Amino acid sequence: MLGRRGLLSGTGAAVLAAGAARAQAWPDRPLRWVVGYPPGGASDTFARLIGGHIGTRLGQNVVVENRPGGGAVVASEAVARSAPDGYTLLHVDNGILVYNPALYSRLPYDPDKDFQGVGFIGRFPLFIVVRPDDPVRDFADFLARSKVRVPNYGSPAVASPHHLAMEMVKRRTGLEATHVPYRGGPAAMQDLLAGNLDSVVIDCASGIPFIATGKVKTLCCFSEARSPRAPDVPTLRELGHANAVAYGWQGMSVPTGTPAPVVAKLAEALQAGVAADDVKARYRDLGIEAAPWSPTEFQHFVARENAEWRPLIRELGIRLDG
């Protein structure tokens, strides 16, 4: 006869076996990829583009579901509360995983505990641009002139990577500038070219069509190295501001507790999607930087971002809930 310990160990083995069998059968129905922003933006565009390749590789459709609201808090909460079975995916970025805990006093999700990283989608270099006829010559001139007359700068939103990166640049270079938030980068660019703004912090996805054609004057890039799509634009690091580095970035996460074999399959499918010829061509055209990170490597990257940005946001005193 089996004792109590034997019964429990047998039950545990059965549970593990059942879990392994479910993971092996996964996926047997469509996947839902939740995006916390409206249709048409960079997050939505790349989720749909890459999701098509993921679906082909896994043999199931990947349905993109837009759930905008509250700095992607609505979407994040929905995924955090969903079953950890690999069928609900979250399109993540700086805001969702890194910024929000420093921007809100209370969140209905905990990015450090509720999500498991799957992989990286890409980094989006950031640039400061002005109108082509602006008399400012370069970033050093922009910095010097800001002491005489404080310019304004547009960004896609309050607490966007663009806004927070510029506030970091101000602190670390001595630049003075006043933030003017917009609803999206294209709206800010339109106002810049119309003469209603002094400058804009723009990402490569929205900015390269303007930068590469000379429709704007580009003063600097916030990356570690120059962008291949803007090789004449110096980085702030080159200009003597070694610690003024920032990007926008995107990735994929799933609820914590998702079986490891499922996470591994998702990671492989995501990497294959990012490596697809049409996706690579789109990245190359827009200057987006990819990295084929494993789930563990992505988690380590997020941890480094947390250590850098959460204390800085708190020091800057930027809040989204008063």
C-alpha positions as CSV (number, residue, x, y, z in Angstrom):
1,M,0.0,0.0,0.0
2,L,1.1,3.5,-0.7
3,G,1.6,5.9,2.2
4,R,0.5,9.5,2.1
5,R,3.9,10.7,0.8
6,G,3.7,8.2,-2.0
7,L,0.2,9.4,-3.0
8,L,1.3,13.0,-3.0
9,S,4.4,12.3,-5.1
10,G,2.3,10.3,-7.5
11,T,-0.2,13.2,-7.7
12,G,2.6,15.7,-8.3
13,A,4.0,13.5,-11.1
14,A,0.6,13.3,-12.7
15,V,0.2,17.1,-12.6
16,L,3.6,17.6,-14.1
17,A,2.9,15.1,-16.8
18,A,-0.4,16.7,-17.6
19,G,1.3,20.1,-17.8
20,A,3.9,18.8,-20.2
21,A,1.3,17.2,-22.3
22,R,-0.6,20.5,-22.6
23,A,2.6,22.3,-23.5
24,Q,3.3,19.8,-26.1
25,A,-0.1,20.2,-27.7
26,W,0.2,24.0,-27.6
27,P,-1.1,25.9,-29.5
28,D,-4.4,24.3,-30.5
29,R,-6.3,27.5,-30.9
30,P,-5.6,31.1,-32.0
31,L,-3.4,33.4,-29.8
32,R,-4.4,36.9,-28.7
33,W,-1.7,39.6,-28.8
34,V,-2.9,42.5,-26.6
35,V,-1.6,46.0,-27.6
36,G,-2.2,48.9,-25.2
37,Y,-2.3,51.5,-27.9
38,P,-4.7,52.5,-30.7
39,P,-4.4,51.0,-34.2
40,G,-2.0,52.6,-36.6
41,G,0.9,53.3,-34.2
42,A,4.3,51.7,-34.1
43,S,3.3,49.1,-31.5
44,D,0.2,48.1,-33.4
45,T,2.0,48.0,-36.8
46,F,4.8,45.7,-35.6
47,A,2.5,43.5,-33.6
48,R,0.5,42.9,-36.8
49,L,3.5,42.5,-39.0
50,I,5.4,40.1,-36.8
51,G,2.3,38.4,-35.5
52,G,1.5,37.1,-39.0
53,H,4.9,35.4,-39.1
54,I,4.4,34.0,-35.6
55,G,1.1,32.6,-36.6
56,T,2.5,30.9,-39.7
57,R,5.3,29.3,-37.6
58,L,3.0,28.1,-34.9
59,G,0.1,27.0,-37.2
60,Q,-2.4,29.2,-35.5
61,N,-3.7,32.7,-36.1
62,V,-2.3,35.6,-33.9
63,V,-5.1,38.0,-33.4
64,V,-4.0,41.6,-32.4
65,E,-6.4,43.2,-29.9
66,N,-6.0,46.9,-29.2
67,R,-6.9,47.9,-25.7
68,P,-5.7,51.5,-25.3
69,G,-6.0,53.4,-22.1
70,G,-4.1,54.8,-19.1
71,G,-0.6,54.5,-20.5
72,A,-1.2,50.9,-21.5
73,V,-2.3,50.1,-17.9
74,V,-5.7,48.7,-19.1
75,A,-4.0,46.2,-21.4
76,S,-1.4,45.3,-18.9
77,E,-3.9,44.6,-16.2
78,A,-6.0,42.4,-18.6
79,V,-3.0,40.3,-19.5
80,A,-1.7,40.1,-15.9
81,R,-5.1,38.6,-14.9
82,S,-5.4,36.2,-17.9
83,A,-4.6,32.5,-17.7
84,P,-0.8,31.7,-17.9
85,D,-1.3,29.2,-20.8
86,G,0.5,30.9,-23.7
87,Y,-2.6,32.1,-25.5
88,T,-2.6,35.7,-24.3
89,L,0.5,37.8,-25.2
90,L,1.3,41.4,-24.2
91,H,3.1,43.8,-26.4
92,V,5.4,45.5,-23.9
93,D,7.7,48.6,-23.9
94,N,9.6,50.9,-21.7
95,G,6.4,52.3,-20.2
96,I,4.7,49.1,-19.3
97,L,7.6,47.2,-17.8
98,V,9.9,50.0,-16.5
99,Y,8.3,53.5,-16.2
100,N,4.8,52.9,-14.9
101,P,5.8,51.8,-11.3
102,A,7.6,55.1,-11.0
103,L,4.9,57.2,-12.7
104,Y,1.9,55.8,-10.6
105,S,1.6,55.5,-6.9
106,R,-0.6,52.4,-7.4
107,L,-0.9,50.0,-10.3
108,P,-3.4,47.2,-10.9
109,Y,-0.5,45.0,-12.0
110,D,3.1,44.4,-10.9
111,P,5.4,44.2,-14.0
112,D,8.2,42.6,-11.9
113,K,6.0,39.8,-10.7
114,D,3.1,39.4,-13.1
115,F,5.0,39.0,-16.4
116,Q,7.5,36.6,-17.9
117,G,9.6,38.0,-20.8
118,V,9.5,36.2,-24.1
119,G,11.8,38.3,-26.2
120,F,12.8,41.6,-27.9
121,I,11.1,43.3,-30.8
122,G,13.5,46.2,-31.3
123,R,15.1,49.4,-30.2
124,F,13.9,52.7,-31.7
125,P,16.7,55.4,-31.8
126,L,15.6,58.9,-30.7
127,F,16.6,62.2,-32.3
128,I,16.3,66.0,-31.6
129,V,15.1,67.7,-34.7
130,V,14.4,71.4,-35.7
131,R,13.2,73.1,-38.8
132,P,15.6,73.2,-41.8
133,D,15.6,77.0,-41.6
134,D,16.3,77.2,-37.9
135,P,19.6,79.2,-37.3
136,V,20.8,76.7,-34.7
137,R,23.8,75.0,-36.1
138,D,24.2,71.9,-34.0
139,F,23.5,70.5,-30.5
140,A,26.2,72.6,-28.9
141,D,24.6,75.7,-30.4
142,F,21.1,74.5,-29.3
143,L,22.4,74.1,-25.8
144,A,24.1,77.5,-25.7
145,R,21.1,79.3,-27.1
146,S,18.8,77.6,-24.6
147,K,20.5,79.6,-21.8
148,V,19.4,82.8,-23.5
149,R,15.9,81.8,-24.7
150,V,14.4,78.5,-23.5
151,P,13.1,76.6,-26.5
152,N,10.1,74.2,-26.4
153,Y,10.1,70.6,-27.6
154,G,7.3,68.4,-28.7
155,S,7.0,64.7,-27.8
156,P,4.3,62.0,-28.6
157,A,2.9,62.1,-25.0
158,V,3.7,62.9,-21.4
159,A,5.9,60.1,-19.9
160,S,6.6,58.7,-23.4
161,P,10.2,57.4,-23.9
162,H,10.8,60.6,-25.9
163,H,9.7,62.9,-23.0
164,L,11.6,61.1,-20.3
165,A,14.7,60.8,-22.5
166,M,14.7,64.5,-23.2
167,E,14.3,65.3,-19.5
168,M,17.2,63.0,-18.8
169,V,19.2,64.8,-21.5
170,K,18.4,68.1,-19.9
171,R,19.6,67.0,-16.6
172,R,22.8,65.5,-17.9
173,T,23.8,68.1,-20.4
174,G,22.5,71.3,-18.9
175,L,20.1,71.9,-21.7
176,E,17.0,74.0,-20.9
177,A,13.8,73.2,-22.8
178,T,10.0,73.2,-22.1
179,H,7.9,70.2,-22.8
180,V,4.9,70.3,-25.1
181,P,3.1,66.9,-25.2
182,Y,1.1,65.8,-28.3
183,R,-1.0,62.9,-29.2
184,G,1.6,61.0,-31.3
185,G,4.8,61.9,-32.9
186,P,3.4,62.8,-36.4
187,A,1.2,65.6,-34.8
188,A,4.3,67.1,-33.1
189,M,6.2,66.9,-36.4
190,Q,3.4,68.6,-38.2
191,D,3.4,71.5,-35.7
192,L,7.2,71.8,-35.9
193,L,7.1,72.2,-39.7
194,A,4.2,74.6,-39.4
195,G,6.4,76.8,-37.2
196,N,4.5,76.2,-34.0
197,L,7.3,74.4,-32.2
198,D,11.0,74.9,-31.7
199,S,12.1,71.3,-31.7
200,V,10.8,67.7,-31.5
201,V,12.2,64.5,-29.9
202,I,11.2,61.9,-32.4
203,D,11.9,58.2,-32.8
204,C,13.2,56.6,-35.9
205,A,9.9,55.0,-37.0
206,S,8.2,58.4,-37.2
207,G,11.3,60.5,-37.9
208,I,13.4,58.8,-40.5
209,P,11.2,59.8,-43.4
210,F,11.8,63.4,-42.4
211,I,15.4,63.0,-41.4
212,A,16.6,61.0,-44.4
213,T,15.0,63.5,-46.9
214,G,16.3,66.6,-45.2
215,K,12.8,67.9,-44.2
216,V,14.2,68.6,-40.8
217,K,17.6,69.5,-39.4
218,T,18.7,66.7,-37.0
219,L,20.9,67.8,-34.1
220,C,21.8,64.6,-32.3
221,C,20.9,61.0,-31.7
222,F,20.5,59.5,-28.2
223,S,22.0,56.1,-29.1
224,E,25.4,54.6,-28.2
225,A,26.3,54.7,-31.9
226,R,25.2,56.6,-35.0
227,S,22.2,55.3,-36.9
228,P,22.9,53.7,-40.3
229,R,19.8,55.7,-41.6
230,A,21.3,59.0,-40.3
231,P,25.1,58.5,-40.5
232,D,25.9,62.2,-40.4
233,V,24.0,62.8,-37.1
234,P,26.3,62.6,-34.1
235,T,25.4,60.9,-30.8
236,L,25.3,62.8,-27.6
237,R,28.0,60.4,-26.4
238,E,30.3,61.6,-29.2
239,L,29.5,65.1,-28.2
240,G,30.9,64.6,-24.7
241,H,27.7,63.5,-22.9
242,A,28.7,59.9,-22.2
243,N,25.7,59.0,-20.0
244,A,23.0,60.7,-22.1
245,V,21.8,57.5,-23.8
246,A,18.2,56.4,-24.3
247,Y,15.9,54.5,-26.7
248,G,12.3,53.6,-27.2
249,W,11.9,49.8,-27.3
250,Q,9.4,47.0,-27.6
251,G,9.1,43.4,-26.7
252,M,6.7,40.6,-25.8
253,S,5.7,39.2,-22.4
254,V,3.2,36.6,-21.1
255,P,1.7,36.1,-17.7
256,T,4.0,34.6,-15.1
257,G,3.4,30.9,-14.7
258,T,3.3,30.2,-18.4
259,P,4.9,26.8,-18.9
260,A,8.6,27.1,-19.9
261,P,8.3,25.0,-23.0
262,V,5.5,27.3,-24.3
263,V,7.6,30.4,-23.5
264,A,10.5,28.8,-25.4
265,K,8.3,28.1,-28.5
266,L,7.0,31.6,-28.4
267,A,10.5,33.0,-28.2
268,E,11.6,31.0,-31.2
269,A,8.6,32.1,-33.2
270,L,9.1,35.7,-32.2
271,Q,12.8,35.6,-33.2
272,A,11.8,34.0,-36.5
273,G,9.2,36.8,-37.1
274,V,11.7,39.6,-36.4
275,A,14.2,37.8,-38.8
276,A,11.7,37.5,-41.6
277,D,12.7,39.3,-44.8
278,D,9.9,41.8,-44.9
279,V,10.3,42.7,-41.2
280,K,14.1,43.1,-41.6
281,A,13.5,45.3,-44.6
282,R,11.1,47.5,-42.6
283,Y,13.6,47.7,-39.8
284,R,16.4,48.6,-42.1
285,D,14.3,51.3,-43.8
286,L,13.4,52.9,-40.5
287,G,16.6,52.4,-38.6
288,I,15.1,50.0,-36.0
289,E,17.7,47.9,-34.1
290,A,16.9,44.2,-33.4
291,A,18.5,41.8,-31.0
292,P,17.7,38.0,-30.9
293,W,17.6,37.8,-27.1
294,S,16.4,34.7,-25.2
295,P,13.7,35.2,-22.6
296,T,16.4,35.3,-19.9
297,E,18.4,37.9,-21.8
298,F,15.3,40.0,-22.3
299,Q,14.5,39.8,-18.5
300,H,18.1,40.9,-17.7
301,F,17.8,43.8,-20.1
302,V,14.6,44.9,-18.4
303,A,16.2,44.7,-15.0
304,R,19.0,47.0,-16.2
305,E,16.5,49.4,-17.6
306,N,14.6,49.4,-14.2
307,A,17.8,50.2,-12.3
308,E,18.5,53.1,-14.6
309,W,15.1,54.7,-15.2
310,R,12.9,54.2,-12.1
311,P,15.2,56.2,-9.8
312,L,15.7,58.9,-12.4
313,I,11.9,59.3,-13.0
314,R,11.4,59.7,-9.2
315,E,14.2,62.2,-9.0
316,L,12.6,64.2,-11.9
317,G,9.2,64.2,-10.1
318,I,7.2,63.2,-13.1
319,R,3.9,61.6,-12.2
320,L,0.8,60.5,-14.0
321,D,-1.6,60.2,-11.0
322,G,-0.9,63.5,-9.3
